């Protein structure tokens, strides 16, 4: 084995001096990496992960802000639809006005009414369903124009079923029975909407 003392290094061959210097340098680099650089690199990796998380959060927030105007537009459209829907619902005092409008449409088309009346109301969650029964007679063209006029009435009259038959064996008189529905907002729902606005 080599007997080695530090004082004799100056007298040793050059390759041994270089090998010793390389070994000391490697030992210094390894210990410096372990003591100084490794903690800094792990801290840097943590910062990179935080940066990635923040970038993802910012991208998500940016997308939400971009879509905010679309959400506002959709909300405005939904509010407009609800207002349009609500305006077509009957209020408490408009039930007789609707019957008068239907009667007026019939008279304009020279329709003869046999029966025109409300059925038993059916309560739903936000509105009341009002069955409407009509029985009328006239010729085909009068009934067609009446049906078209019925669709133009500002309040909804949903025709659920109708039956059409000839009144007389000879002639153009036709009778029609219509089972329809109109809708009325519940007073409590109307009150909540008015208080909310």
MODELLER restraints for C-alpha pairs under 7 A, 6 or more apart:
rsr = mdl.restraints
at = mdl.atoms
rsr.add(forms.Gaussian(group=physical.xy_distance, feature=features.Distance(at['CA:9:A'], at['CA:17:A']), mean=6.99, stdev=0.5))
rsr.add(forms.Gaussian(group=physical.xy_distance, feature=features.Distance(at['CA:88:A'], at['CA:154:A']), mean=6.32, stdev=0.5))
rsr.add(forms.Gaussian(group=physical.xy_distance, feature=features.Distance(at['CA:88:A'], at['CA:155:A']), mean=4.54, stdev=0.5))
rsr.add(forms.Gaussian(group=physical.xy_distance, feature=features.Distance(at['CA:88:A'], at['CA:156:A']), mean=5.94, stdev=0.5))
rsr.add(forms.Gaussian(group=physical.xy_distance, feature=features.Distance(at['CA:89:A'], at['CA:155:A']), mean=6.14, stdev=0.5))
rsr.add(forms.Gaussian(group=physical.xy_distance, feature=features.Distance(at['CA:89:A'], at['CA:156:A']), mean=6.92, stdev=0.5))
rsr.add(forms.Gaussian(group=physical.xy_distance, feature=features.Distance(at['CA:89:A'], at['CA:183:A']), mean=5.40, stdev=0.5))
rsr.add(forms.Gaussian(group=physical.xy_distance, feature=features.Distance(at['CA:89:A'], at['CA:184:A']), mean=4.93, stdev=0.5))
rsr.add(forms.Gaussian(group=physical.xy_distance, feature=features.Distance(at['CA:89:A'], at['CA:185:A']), mean=6.09, stdev=0.5))
rsr.add(forms.Gaussian(group=physical.xy_distance, feature=features.Distance(at['CA:90:A'], at['CA:155:A']), mean=6.63, stdev=0.5))
rsr.add(forms.Gaussian(group=physical.xy_distance, feature=features.Distance(at['CA:90:A'], at['CA:183:A']), mean=6.11, stdev=0.5))
rsr.add(forms.Gaussian(group=physical.xy_distance, feature=features.Distance(at['CA:90:A'], at['CA:184:A']), mean=4.50, stdev=0.5))
rsr.add(forms.Gaussian(group=physical.xy_distance, feature=features.Distance(at['CA:90:A'], at['CA:185:A']), mean=6.74, stdev=0.5))
rsr.add(forms.Gaussian(group=physical.xy_distance, feature=features.Distance(at['CA:91:A'], at['CA:184:A']), mean=6.02, stdev=0.5))
rsr.add(forms.Gaussian(group=physical.xy_distance, feature=features.Distance(at['CA:91:A'], at['CA:185:A']), mean=6.71, stdev=0.5))
rsr.add(forms.Gaussian(group=physical.xy_distance, feature=features.Distance(at['CA:102:A'], at['CA:150:A']), mean=6.69, stdev=0.5))
rsr.add(forms.Gaussian(group=physical.xy_distance, feature=features.Distance(at['CA:105:A'], at['CA:146:A']), mean=6.15, stdev=0.5))
rsr.add(forms.Gaussian(group=physical.xy_distance, feature=features.Distance(at['CA:105:A'], at['CA:149:A']), mean=6.23, stdev=0.5))
rsr.add(forms.Gaussian(group=physical.xy_distance, feature=features.Distance(at['CA:106:A'], at['CA:146:A']), mean=6.02, stdev=0.5))
rsr.add(forms.Gaussian(group=physical.xy_distance, feature=features.Distance(at['CA:109:A'], at['CA:142:A']), mean=5.35, stdev=0.5))
rsr.add(forms.Gaussian(group=physical.xy_distance, feature=features.Distance(at['CA:109:A'], at['CA:145:A']), mean=6.69, stdev=0.5))
rsr.add(forms.Gaussian(group=physical.xy_distance, feature=features.Distance(at['CA:109:A'], at['CA:146:A']), mean=6.05, stdev=0.5))
rsr.add(forms.Gaussian(group=physical.xy_distance, feature=features.Distance(at['CA:110:A'], at['CA:142:A']), mean=6.82, stdev=0.5))
rsr.add(forms.Gaussian(group=physical.xy_distance, feature=features.Distance(at['CA:111:A'], at['CA:136:A']), mean=6.57, stdev=0.5))
rsr.add(forms.Gaussian(group=physical.xy_distance, feature=features.Distance(at['CA:111:A'], at['CA:137:A']), mean=5.86, stdev=0.5))
rsr.add(forms.Gaussian(group=physical.xy_distance, feature=features.Distance(at['CA:111:A'], at['CA:138:A']), mean=5.18, stdev=0.5))
rsr.add(forms.Gaussian(group=physical.xy_distance, feature=features.Distance(at['CA:111:A'], at['CA:142:A']), mean=6.67, stdev=0.5))
rsr.add(forms.Gaussian(group=physical.xy_distance, feature=features.Distance(at['CA:112:A'], at['CA:136:A']), mean=5.47, stdev=0.5))
rsr.add(forms.Gaussian(group=physical.xy_distance, feature=features.Distance(at['CA:112:A'], at['CA:137:A']), mean=5.23, stdev=0.5))
rsr.add(forms.Gaussian(group=physical.xy_distance, feature=features.Distance(at['CA:112:A'], at['CA:138:A']), mean=6.45, stdev=0.5))
rsr.add(forms.Gaussian(group=physical.xy_distance, feature=features.Distance(at['CA:113:A'], at['CA:135:A']), mean=6.00, stdev=0.5))
rsr.add(forms.Gaussian(group=physical.xy_distance, feature=features.Distance(at['CA:113:A'], at['CA:136:A']), mean=4.29, stdev=0.5))
rsr.add(forms.Gaussian(group=physical.xy_distance, feature=features.Distance(at['CA:113:A'], at['CA:137:A']), mean=6.53, stdev=0.5))
rsr.add(forms.Gaussian(group=physical.xy_distance, feature=features.Distance(at['CA:114:A'], at['CA:135:A']), mean=5.24, stdev=0.5))
rsr.add(forms.Gaussian(group=physical.xy_distance, feature=features.Distance(at['CA:114:A'], at['CA:136:A']), mean=5.32, stdev=0.5))
rsr.add(forms.Gaussian(group=physical.xy_distance, feature=features.Distance(at['CA:115:A'], at['CA:134:A']), mean=5.37, stdev=0.5))
rsr.add(forms.Gaussian(group=physical.xy_distance, feature=features.Distance(at['CA:115:A'], at['CA:135:A']), mean=4.86, stdev=0.5))
rsr.add(forms.Gaussian(group=physical.xy_distance, feature=features.Distance(at['CA:115:A'], at['CA:136:A']), mean=6.91, stdev=0.5))
rsr.add(forms.Gaussian(group=physical.xy_distance, feature=features.Distance(at['CA:116:A'], at['CA:133:A']), mean=5.83, stdev=0.5))
rsr.add(forms.Gaussian(group=physical.xy_distance, feature=features.Distance(at['CA:116:A'], at['CA:134:A']), mean=4.59, stdev=0.5))
rsr.add(forms.Gaussian(group=physical.xy_distance, feature=features.Distance(at['CA:116:A'], at['CA:135:A']), mean=6.53, stdev=0.5))
rsr.add(forms.Gaussian(group=physical.xy_distance, feature=features.Distance(at['CA:117:A'], at['CA:132:A']), mean=5.99, stdev=0.5))
rsr.add(forms.Gaussian(group=physical.xy_distance, feature=features.Distance(at['CA:117:A'], at['CA:133:A']), mean=5.57, stdev=0.5))
rsr.add(forms.Gaussian(group=physical.xy_distance, feature=features.Distance(at['CA:117:A'], at['CA:134:A']), mean=6.77, stdev=0.5))
rsr.add(forms.Gaussian(group=physical.xy_distance, feature=features.Distance(at['CA:118:A'], at['CA:130:A']), mean=6.78, stdev=0.5))
rsr.add(forms.Gaussian(group=physical.xy_distance, feature=features.Distance(at['CA:118:A'], at['CA:131:A']), mean=5.77, stdev=0.5))
rsr.add(forms.Gaussian(group=physical.xy_distance, feature=features.Distance(at['CA:118:A'], at['CA:132:A']), mean=4.59, stdev=0.5))
rsr.add(forms.Gaussian(group=physical.xy_distance, feature=features.Distance(at['CA:118:A'], at['CA:133:A']), mean=6.22, stdev=0.5))
rsr.add(forms.Gaussian(group=physical.xy_distance, feature=features.Distance(at['CA:119:A'], at['CA:130:A']), mean=6.63, stdev=0.5))
rsr.add(forms.Gaussian(group=physical.xy_distance, feature=features.Distance(at['CA:119:A'], at['CA:131:A']), mean=4.80, stdev=0.5))
rsr.add(forms.Gaussian(group=physical.xy_distance, feature=features.Distance(at['CA:119:A'], at['CA:132:A']), mean=5.71, stdev=0.5))
rsr.add(forms.Gaussian(group=physical.xy_distance, feature=features.Distance(at['CA:119:A'], at['CA:133:A']), mean=6.85, stdev=0.5))
rsr.add(forms.Gaussian(group=physical.xy_distance, feature=features.Distance(at['CA:120:A'], at['CA:130:A']), mean=6.91, stdev=0.5))
rsr.add(forms.Gaussian(group=physical.xy_distance, feature=features.Distance(at['CA:120:A'], at['CA:131:A']), mean=6.56, stdev=0.5))
rsr.add(forms.Gaussian(group=physical.xy_distance, feature=features.Distance(at['CA:121:A'], at['CA:128:A']), mean=6.45, stdev=0.5))
rsr.add(forms.Gaussian(group=physical.xy_distance, feature=features.Distance(at['CA:121:A'], at['CA:129:A']), mean=5.68, stdev=0.5))
rsr.add(forms.Gaussian(group=physical.xy_distance, feature=features.Distance(at['CA:121:A'], at['CA:130:A']), mean=4.77, stdev=0.5))
rsr.add(forms.Gaussian(group=physical.xy_distance, feature=features.Distance(at['CA:121:A'], at['CA:131:A']), mean=6.48, stdev=0.5))
rsr.add(forms.Gaussian(group=physical.xy_distance, feature=features.Distance(at['CA:122:A'], at['CA:128:A']), mean=5.70, stdev=0.5))
rsr.add(forms.Gaussian(group=physical.xy_distance, feature=features.Distance(at['CA:122:A'], at['CA:129:A']), mean=4.96, stdev=0.5))
rsr.add(forms.Gaussian(group=physical.xy_distance, feature=features.Distance(at['CA:122:A'], at['CA:130:A']), mean=6.53, stdev=0.5))
rsr.add(forms.Gaussian(group=physical.xy_distance, feature=features.Distance(at['CA:123:A'], at['CA:129:A']), mean=6.23, stdev=0.5))
rsr.add(forms.Gaussian(group=physical.xy_distance, feature=features.Distance(at['CA:126:A'], at['CA:185:A']), mean=6.45, stdev=0.5))
rsr.add(forms.Gaussian(group=physical.xy_distance, feature=features.Distance(at['CA:126:A'], at['CA:186:A']), mean=6.09, stdev=0.5))
rsr.add(forms.Gaussian(group=physical.xy_distance, feature=features.Distance(at['CA:126:A'], at['CA:189:A']), mean=6.33, stdev=0.5))
rsr.add(forms.Gaussian(group=physical.xy_distance, feature=features.Distance(at['CA:127:A'], at['CA:183:A']), mean=6.60, stdev=0.5))
rsr.add(forms.Gaussian(group=physical.xy_distance, feature=features.Distance(at['CA:127:A'], at['CA:184:A']), mean=5.51, stdev=0.5))
rsr.add(forms.Gaussian(group=physical.xy_distance, feature=features.Distance(at['CA:127:A'], at['CA:185:A']), mean=4.29, stdev=0.5))
rsr.add(forms.Gaussian(group=physical.xy_distance, feature=features.Distance(at['CA:127:A'], at['CA:186:A']), mean=4.93, stdev=0.5))
rsr.add(forms.Gaussian(group=physical.xy_distance, feature=features.Distance(at['CA:128:A'], at['CA:183:A']), mean=5.72, stdev=0.5))
rsr.add(forms.Gaussian(group=physical.xy_distance, feature=features.Distance(at['CA:128:A'], at['CA:184:A']), mean=5.03, stdev=0.5))
rsr.add(forms.Gaussian(group=physical.xy_distance, feature=features.Distance(at['CA:128:A'], at['CA:185:A']), mean=6.06, stdev=0.5))
rsr.add(forms.Gaussian(group=physical.xy_distance, feature=features.Distance(at['CA:128:A'], at['CA:186:A']), mean=6.15, stdev=0.5))
rsr.add(forms.Gaussian(group=physical.xy_distance, feature=features.Distance(at['CA:129:A'], at['CA:181:A']), mean=6.57, stdev=0.5))
rsr.add(forms.Gaussian(group=physical.xy_distance, feature=features.Distance(at['CA:129:A'], at['CA:182:A']), mean=6.21, stdev=0.5))
rsr.add(forms.Gaussian(group=physical.xy_distance, feature=features.Distance(at['CA:129:A'], at['CA:183:A']), mean=4.86, stdev=0.5))
rsr.add(forms.Gaussian(group=physical.xy_distance, feature=features.Distance(at['CA:129:A'], at['CA:184:A']), mean=6.56, stdev=0.5))
rsr.add(forms.Gaussian(group=physical.xy_distance, feature=features.Distance(at['CA:130:A'], at['CA:181:A']), mean=5.41, stdev=0.5))
rsr.add(forms.Gaussian(group=physical.xy_distance, feature=features.Distance(at['CA:130:A'], at['CA:182:A']), mean=5.11, stdev=0.5))
rsr.add(forms.Gaussian(group=physical.xy_distance, feature=features.Distance(at['CA:130:A'], at['CA:183:A']), mean=5.66, stdev=0.5))
rsr.add(forms.Gaussian(group=physical.xy_distance, feature=features.Distance(at['CA:131:A'], at['CA:180:A']), mean=5.83, stdev=0.5))
rsr.add(forms.Gaussian(group=physical.xy_distance, feature=features.Distance(at['CA:131:A'], at['CA:181:A']), mean=4.38, stdev=0.5))
rsr.add(forms.Gaussian(group=physical.xy_distance, feature=features.Distance(at['CA:131:A'], at['CA:182:A']), mean=6.48, stdev=0.5))
rsr.add(forms.Gaussian(group=physical.xy_distance, feature=features.Distance(at['CA:132:A'], at['CA:179:A']), mean=6.02, stdev=0.5))
rsr.add(forms.Gaussian(group=physical.xy_distance, feature=features.Distance(at['CA:132:A'], at['CA:180:A']), mean=4.94, stdev=0.5))
rsr.add(forms.Gaussian(group=physical.xy_distance, feature=features.Distance(at['CA:132:A'], at['CA:181:A']), mean=5.33, stdev=0.5))
rsr.add(forms.Gaussian(group=physical.xy_distance, feature=features.Distance(at['CA:133:A'], at['CA:178:A']), mean=5.89, stdev=0.5))
rsr.add(forms.Gaussian(group=physical.xy_distance, feature=features.Distance(at['CA:133:A'], at['CA:179:A']), mean=4.96, stdev=0.5))
rsr.add(forms.Gaussian(group=physical.xy_distance, feature=features.Distance(at['CA:133:A'], at['CA:180:A']), mean=6.31, stdev=0.5))
rsr.add(forms.Gaussian(group=physical.xy_distance, feature=features.Distance(at['CA:134:A'], at['CA:177:A']), mean=5.69, stdev=0.5))
rsr.add(forms.Gaussian(group=physical.xy_distance, feature=features.Distance(at['CA:134:A'], at['CA:178:A']), mean=5.03, stdev=0.5))
rsr.add(forms.Gaussian(group=physical.xy_distance, feature=features.Distance(at['CA:134:A'], at['CA:179:A']), mean=6.60, stdev=0.5))
rsr.add(forms.Gaussian(group=physical.xy_distance, feature=features.Distance(at['CA:135:A'], at['CA:176:A']), mean=5.68, stdev=0.5))
rsr.add(forms.Gaussian(group=physical.xy_distance, feature=features.Distance(at['CA:135:A'], at['CA:177:A']), mean=4.35, stdev=0.5))
rsr.add(forms.Gaussian(group=physical.xy_distance, feature=features.Distance(at['CA:135:A'], at['CA:178:A']), mean=6.26, stdev=0.5))
rsr.add(forms.Gaussian(group=physical.xy_distance, feature=features.Distance(at['CA:136:A'], at['CA:175:A']), mean=5.67, stdev=0.5))
rsr.add(forms.Gaussian(group=physical.xy_distance, feature=features.Distance(at['CA:136:A'], at['CA:176:A']), mean=5.38, stdev=0.5))
rsr.add(forms.Gaussian(group=physical.xy_distance, feature=features.Distance(at['CA:136:A'], at['CA:177:A']), mean=6.54, stdev=0.5))
rsr.add(forms.Gaussian(group=physical.xy_distance, feature=features.Distance(at['CA:137:A'], at['CA:173:A']), mean=6.77, stdev=0.5))
rsr.add(forms.Gaussian(group=physical.xy_distance, feature=features.Distance(at['CA:137:A'], at['CA:174:A']), mean=5.50, stdev=0.5))
rsr.add(forms.Gaussian(group=physical.xy_distance, feature=features.Distance(at['CA:137:A'], at['CA:175:A']), mean=4.12, stdev=0.5))
rsr.add(forms.Gaussian(group=physical.xy_distance, feature=features.Distance(at['CA:137:A'], at['CA:176:A']), mean=6.07, stdev=0.5))
rsr.add(forms.Gaussian(group=physical.xy_distance, feature=features.Distance(at['CA:138:A'], at['CA:173:A']), mean=5.30, stdev=0.5))
rsr.add(forms.Gaussian(group=physical.xy_distance, feature=features.Distance(at['CA:138:A'], at['CA:174:A']), mean=5.46, stdev=0.5))
rsr.add(forms.Gaussian(group=physical.xy_distance, feature=features.Distance(at['CA:138:A'], at['CA:175:A']), mean=6.52, stdev=0.5))
rsr.add(forms.Gaussian(group=physical.xy_distance, feature=features.Distance(at['CA:139:A'], at['CA:172:A']), mean=5.38, stdev=0.5))
rsr.add(forms.Gaussian(group=physical.xy_distance, feature=features.Distance(at['CA:139:A'], at['CA:173:A']), mean=4.72, stdev=0.5))
rsr.add(forms.Gaussian(group=physical.xy_distance, feature=features.Distance(at['CA:139:A'], at['CA:174:A']), mean=5.41, stdev=0.5))
rsr.add(forms.Gaussian(group=physical.xy_distance, feature=features.Distance(at['CA:140:A'], at['CA:174:A']), mean=6.54, stdev=0.5))
rsr.add(forms.Gaussian(group=physical.xy_distance, feature=features.Distance(at['CA:156:A'], at['CA:182:A']), mean=5.52, stdev=0.5))
rsr.add(forms.Gaussian(group=physical.xy_distance, feature=features.Distance(at['CA:156:A'], at['CA:183:A']), mean=6.95, stdev=0.5))
rsr.add(forms.Gaussian(group=physical.xy_distance, feature=features.Distance(at['CA:157:A'], at['CA:180:A']), mean=6.27, stdev=0.5))
rsr.add(forms.Gaussian(group=physical.xy_distance, feature=features.Distance(at['CA:157:A'], at['CA:181:A']), mean=5.50, stdev=0.5))
rsr.add(forms.Gaussian(group=physical.xy_distance, feature=features.Distance(at['CA:157:A'], at['CA:182:A']), mean=4.75, stdev=0.5))
rsr.add(forms.Gaussian(group=physical.xy_distance, feature=features.Distance(at['CA:158:A'], at['CA:180:A']), mean=5.28, stdev=0.5))
rsr.add(forms.Gaussian(group=physical.xy_distance, feature=features.Distance(at['CA:158:A'], at['CA:181:A']), mean=5.03, stdev=0.5))
rsr.add(forms.Gaussian(group=physical.xy_distance, feature=features.Distance(at['CA:158:A'], at['CA:182:A']), mean=6.21, stdev=0.5))
rsr.add(forms.Gaussian(group=physical.xy_distance, feature=features.Distance(at['CA:159:A'], at['CA:178:A']), mean=6.85, stdev=0.5))
rsr.add(forms.Gaussian(group=physical.xy_distance, feature=features.Distance(at['CA:159:A'], at['CA:179:A']), mean=6.12, stdev=0.5))
rsr.add(forms.Gaussian(group=physical.xy_distance, feature=features.Distance(at['CA:159:A'], at['CA:180:A']), mean=4.14, stdev=0.5))
rsr.add(forms.Gaussian(group=physical.xy_distance, feature=features.Distance(at['CA:159:A'], at['CA:181:A']), mean=6.44, stdev=0.5))
rsr.add(forms.Gaussian(group=physical.xy_distance, feature=features.Distance(at['CA:160:A'], at['CA:179:A']), mean=5.67, stdev=0.5))
rsr.add(forms.Gaussian(group=physical.xy_distance, feature=features.Distance(at['CA:160:A'], at['CA:180:A']), mean=5.07, stdev=0.5))
rsr.add(forms.Gaussian(group=physical.xy_distance, feature=features.Distance(at['CA:161:A'], at['CA:178:A']), mean=5.94, stdev=0.5))
rsr.add(forms.Gaussian(group=physical.xy_distance, feature=features.Distance(at['CA:161:A'], at['CA:179:A']), mean=5.10, stdev=0.5))
rsr.add(forms.Gaussian(group=physical.xy_distance, feature=features.Distance(at['CA:161:A'], at['CA:180:A']), mean=6.79, stdev=0.5))
rsr.add(forms.Gaussian(group=physical.xy_distance, feature=features.Distance(at['CA:162:A'], at['CA:176:A']), mean=6.80, stdev=0.5))
rsr.add(forms.Gaussian(group=physical.xy_distance, feature=features.Distance(at['CA:162:A'], at['CA:177:A']), mean=5.38, stdev=0.5))
rsr.add(forms.Gaussian(group=physical.xy_distance, feature=features.Distance(at['CA:162:A'], at['CA:178:A']), mean=4.34, stdev=0.5))
rsr.add(forms.Gaussian(group=physical.xy_distance, feature=features.Distance(at['CA:162:A'], at['CA:179:A']), mean=6.01, stdev=0.5))
rsr.add(forms.Gaussian(group=physical.xy_distance, feature=features.Distance(at['CA:163:A'], at['CA:176:A']), mean=5.51, stdev=0.5))
rsr.add(forms.Gaussian(group=physical.xy_distance, feature=features.Distance(at['CA:163:A'], at['CA:177:A']), mean=5.12, stdev=0.5))
rsr.add(forms.Gaussian(group=physical.xy_distance, feature=features.Distance(at['CA:163:A'], at['CA:178:A']), mean=6.64, stdev=0.5))
rsr.add(forms.Gaussian(group=physical.xy_distance, feature=features.Distance(at['CA:164:A'], at['CA:174:A']), mean=6.93, stdev=0.5))
rsr.add(forms.Gaussian(group=physical.xy_distance, feature=features.Distance(at['CA:164:A'], at['CA:175:A']), mean=5.82, stdev=0.5))
rsr.add(forms.Gaussian(group=physical.xy_distance, feature=features.Distance(at['CA:164:A'], at['CA:176:A']), mean=4.49, stdev=0.5))
rsr.add(forms.Gaussian(group=physical.xy_distance, feature=features.Distance(at['CA:164:A'], at['CA:177:A']), mean=6.63, stdev=0.5))
rsr.add(forms.Gaussian(group=physical.xy_distance, feature=features.Distance(at['CA:165:A'], at['CA:174:A']), mean=5.71, stdev=0.5))
rsr.add(forms.Gaussian(group=physical.xy_distance, feature=features.Distance(at['CA:165:A'], at['CA:175:A']), mean=5.39, stdev=0.5))
rsr.add(forms.Gaussian(group=physical.xy_distance, feature=features.Distance(at['CA:165:A'], at['CA:176:A']), mean=6.46, stdev=0.5))
rsr.add(forms.Gaussian(group=physical.xy_distance, feature=features.Distance(at['CA:166:A'], at['CA:173:A']), mean=6.18, stdev=0.5))
rsr.add(forms.Gaussian(group=physical.xy_distance, feature=features.Distance(at['CA:166:A'], at['CA:174:A']), mean=4.40, stdev=0.5))
rsr.add(forms.Gaussian(group=physical.xy_distance, feature=features.Distance(at['CA:166:A'], at['CA:175:A']), mean=5.97, stdev=0.5))
rsr.add(forms.Gaussian(group=physical.xy_distance, feature=features.Distance(at['CA:167:A'], at['CA:173:A']), mean=5.45, stdev=0.5))
rsr.add(forms.Gaussian(group=physical.xy_distance, feature=features.Distance(at['CA:167:A'], at['CA:174:A']), mean=5.01, stdev=0.5))
rsr.add(forms.Gaussian(group=physical.xy_distance, feature=features.Distance(at['CA:167:A'], at['CA:175:A']), mean=5.57, stdev=0.5))
